[in-house]
Amino acid sequence: MVDENKTWPAVLSFVKANTDLSETISDIEKQLSGIRGSQRMRALITLGDNIKEGIEAIQGENLFTGIVCVNAIGNENDAQNLIKAVNSHKRYPRCWIEILPESKEYGFSSNIHILLKESDLEHEFRSRKCKEANVFTYWEDWILYLNNRIHV
């Protein structure tokens, strides 16, 4: 993607739930002094049932410019809390909601989509039926979507 000028180089970091993300992100970004802060994309990817940890991370210090929820599992309260967290940002993060075939939680992700739409928040909502799909099949789509909307 970088070679094709679709996006700039990226650092991908996997962290455990309950990690101090502000400290982790700060440590990583100290090593990226050549990239202006306004050009940095900080995307949070939540998978399955870790939506509660994702919501807590979103509420902390406006750390993210993008959020990807893949096969999210939660309840009505979780959906409402996610929308509140997104709305609480000074500059709300762009959202991508992805439902893959193995997910049995279409209702929850659909509810997030409806709430984002009602709040007039820009987002992408995808439900795909590709048998070969796994959690990271569509990561390029997520990155390009978020990348193209940082400076909107």
C-alpha positions in Angstrom: 0.0 0.0 0.0 2.9 2.4 0.8 4.6 1.5 -2.5 1.4 2.2 -4.4 1.1 5.6 -2.6 -2.2 4.6 -1.1 -1.0 5.3 2.5 2.1 6.3 4.4 4.2 3.9 6.5 2.5 2.6 9.6 3.3 1.1 12.9 1.0 -1.6 14.1 1.0 -2.4 17.8 -1.0 -5.1 19.5 -1.7 -4.4 23.2 -3.5 -6.4 25.9 -6.7 -5.1 27.4 -6.2 -2.8 30.4 -2.9 -1.6 29.1 -2.2 2.1 29.7 -2.7 3.2 26.1 -1.7 6.8 26.6 1.7 5.8 27.9 2.1 3.1 25.2 1.1 5.5 22.4 3.4 8.2 23.8 6.3 5.9 23.9 5.8 4.8 20.3 5.3 8.3 19.0 8.5 9.6 20.6 10.2 7.3 18.2 8.3 8.9 15.3 9.6 12.4 15.6 9.7 12.9 11.8 5.9 12.6 11.5 3.8 15.6 12.5 1.2 14.9 15.1 -1.5 16.1 12.8 -0.6 13.4 10.3 -0.7 10.5 12.7 -3.5 8.0 12.5 -4.2 6.2 15.7 -6.8 3.5 15.1 -8.2 1.3 17.7 -9.4 -2.1 16.5 -11.8 -4.0 18.8 -12.6 -7.6 18.2 -15.6 -9.6 19.3 -16.4 -9.2 23.0 -13.7 -6.7 23.9 -16.1 -3.8 23.2 -16.1 -2.7 26.8 -12.3 -2.3 26.9 -12.6 -0.5 23.6 -15.1 2.0 25.0 -12.9 2.7 28.0 -9.9 3.3 25.6 -12.0 5.6 23.4 -13.0 7.7 26.5 -9.4 8.2 27.5 -7.6 11.4 26.4 -8.8 11.6 22.8 -6.2 9.1 21.7 -7.7 7.8 18.5 -8.5 9.2 15.1 -10.2 6.0 14.0 -12.1 3.0 15.4 -12.7 -0.3 13.8 -15.2 -2.7 15.5 -15.0 -6.2 14.0 -17.7 -8.8 15.0 -18.5 -6.7 18.0 -20.5 -8.4 20.8 -22.4 -6.4 23.3 -25.7 -5.2 24.6 -27.9 -2.0 24.2 -25.9 -0.2 27.0 -22.6 -1.0 25.2 -23.9 0.4 22.0 -25.1 3.6 23.7 -21.8 3.9 25.6 -19.8 3.5 22.4 -21.8 6.4 20.7 -21.3 8.6 23.8 -17.6 7.9 23.8 -17.3 8.7 20.1 -19.3 11.9 20.6 -17.2 12.9 23.6 -14.0 13.4 21.5 -12.9 16.9 20.6 -12.5 15.7 17.1 -14.6 12.5 16.8 -12.9 9.4 15.4 -14.1 7.9 12.2 -15.7 4.5 12.6 -15.7 1.3 10.6 -18.1 -1.4 11.7 -17.3 -4.8 10.1 -19.4 -8.0 10.4 -17.9 -11.2 9.1 -19.7 -14.4 8.3 -18.7 -16.2 11.5 -20.3 -13.5 13.7 -23.6 -14.2 15.3 -24.0 -10.6 16.5 -25.5 -8.8 13.5 -28.0 -7.1 15.8 -25.4 -5.4 18.0 -23.3 -4.1 15.1 -26.4 -3.0 13.2 -27.5 -1.1 16.3 -24.2 0.7 16.5 -24.6 1.6 12.8 -28.2 3.0 13.4 -27.0 5.0 16.4 -24.0 6.4 14.5 -26.4 7.3 11.6 -28.9 8.9 14.0 -26.1 11.0 15.5 -25.0 12.0 12.0 -21.5 10.6 12.6 -19.6 9.6 9.5 -18.9 5.8 9.5 -18.7 2.7 7.3 -20.8 -0.3 8.0 -20.0 -3.6 6.2 -21.5 -7.0 6.4 -19.7 -9.5 4.3 -20.5 -13.1 3.4 -17.1 -14.2 2.0 -16.4 -17.8 3.2 -12.6 -17.2 3.3 -12.9 -14.1 5.5 -11.2 -14.0 8.8 -10.8 -11.1 11.3 -8.0 -9.4 9.3 -9.1 -10.2 5.7 -10.2 -6.6 5.1 -7.6 -4.6 7.1 -6.5 -2.7 4.0 -10.0 -1.4 3.5 -10.1 -0.2 7.1 -6.7 1.5 6.9 -7.5 3.3 3.6 -10.9 4.5 4.9 -9.4 5.9 8.1 -6.3 7.2 6.3 -8.4 9.1 3.8 -10.5 10.8 6.5 -7.9 12.1 9.0 -7.7 15.6 7.5 -11.4 15.9 6.7 
